[in-house]
Amino acid sequence: MIVDINTNQGTITLNLDKKHAPETVHNFLNYANEGFYDGTIFHRVIANFMIQGGGMTPEMSRKQTHKPIQNESGNGLSNQRGTIAMARTNNPDSATSQFFINLVDNNYLDGSQSQPGYTVFGEVIDGMNVVEKIGKVRTTRKGPHADVPADTITINSVTVRQ
């Protein structure tokens, strides 16, 4: 499944892995097809770690989401550079709309027998230069939120190609 994340910094093209993360891909595609991601931002950027978006408005308000999904981190996919994974709270089954793209190999985010990880559900196949550019922006604090890009990075749309 090919998807484009169109941002004000350029386009990031993903190949989503429906075979290894069926519920997670279905969830992401629902949000994309509803236009949920349109106008959201990359609200958390940590250099040499990841860029996170998909749930906040430019005013740093959380968008209303659907119910959380089941964690699929034991699917054999790893949080390697260029992969996309679901963001969540400490509750493994709390992921909704927010996702992150790994800037480096973050294997410690993978699940294990004793502890669920962060579900990887695809990878960047074009536009890694855009991901890297976003990963290098200057960040600041906005209210209780740290690591917020000083200049807003908007997700204009998420388009499902096939």
N, C-alpha and C positions, 0 to 999 in steps of 0.2 A: 504494500500500500504506500503510494508516494504522496507526500504532503508538503506544501510550501508554507513556511512561516514568513509572511511579508512584513518587514519592519522598516522603520524610518532610517535604518542603517544598511539595508539590503535584504536579500532573500536567503533564507536557510531552507534547504530541501532535505527532507527526511524520508527514510525508508522505514516504515513501521512493521514490526514483527508480530503479525497476528497469530502465527503458529505457537510462539513461545509465551506470548502475553495477550491472550485473546480478550479477556475482560478489560484490561488496561487500554488496549488499542480501541476497543468498542467505546469505552468511556471518552477517550480523547477525541475520537471521530464525532461522537454526539455533540460535544462542546463545539468542535470546529464547524459542524454542519448547522448548528443553531446560531452561529455568529457570535458566540459567547466571548471568544478571544479578541474580537474586533475592538480596538481602542484600549486594551489592557496594556500593561507595561512589563518590561524586565525590571523588577523592583529590587532585586538583590544580586549584586555582582561581587564576587570575591576572586581577585586575580589568582591565577594558578590553582583554581579549585573548580568553580562552576558559575554559570549565569542562570538565574531563576526568574520565571515569569508565569503568566497565565491566570492571575487571580485578582490583581489589584488595578485600580484606576489610577490615572495620573495624580489624583488627589490623595493617593494612598488609602483609599477605601476598599475594603474587601467586597468582591462581587458575591451575590447569592449563588450558591452552587447546588447541584444535585446531591443525593446522599453519597457518602464515601463508598469506595470499592474495596474489594478483598485484595490483600497484598499478594503479588505473584513473583516475589523476588527469588524464589527457589526455582526459577525457570531455566537456569543454566547460562543466562546472559550476564555479563559483567559490566560494571561501571567504568568502562574504558574511555579514553579521550574520544570525544565526538559522539558519545551515546547520549540518548535522551532517557530520563528516568522521572518517575513521579516523586514530587515532594510530599511530605507528610509530617505529622506530629510524632511524638513518641509512641503513639498508638499505631502499630503496623498497618491496621486496616482503616486509616483515616484519610487516604489520598482522595482528592476530589478533582480540581481543575489545574492546580499548579504543577509545573514540571521544571526540570533543570537539565541543562546540557553540560556535560563534563568537559572541562578545559584540559584536564590531565587524567591519567589513570587513577581512579579512586576505588581500588579494589576493596578497601576496608568498608565501603558502603554496600558491598554485596551481602546477601544473606548467608547464613550458615545453619547447621543443624540446630544450634542452640539459640540463634537470634535471627529474626527476619531482617532483611536489608531494604534497600530502596529499589523498586521494580524498574528495571531497564526494559523499554518497549520499542526501541528503534535506534537508528543511527543517522548521523548527518552524512549525506552522500554528495552534497554540493553546498557551498556557502560556509565552509569552516572558517574562511577568512573573515566572514561577518561575525561569526561566533567569537573569534579571537579578538576582533576589533572591539566588540562589546565588552569582552573580558578585560580590556585594558583601560576602560574609561575611568575618569575620576569619580569617586564616590563620596557621599556625605551622609549625615544623619538627618532624617525627617521625622520629628516626633520620636516615638519609641522605636522607629525602624533604622537599623544601621545598614551600611553597605549599599545605599540607594544611589544610583547614578545621579550625578549633579545635574546633568542634562538629560531630560526624559527620553527613554528609549521605548518607543511605541510599537506594539504589535498591531499593524493596520488590519491584517486579516490572516486567517489560516485557511488555505485552499486545499481541498482534497483533489488530487489529480487522477488517481486511479485506485 
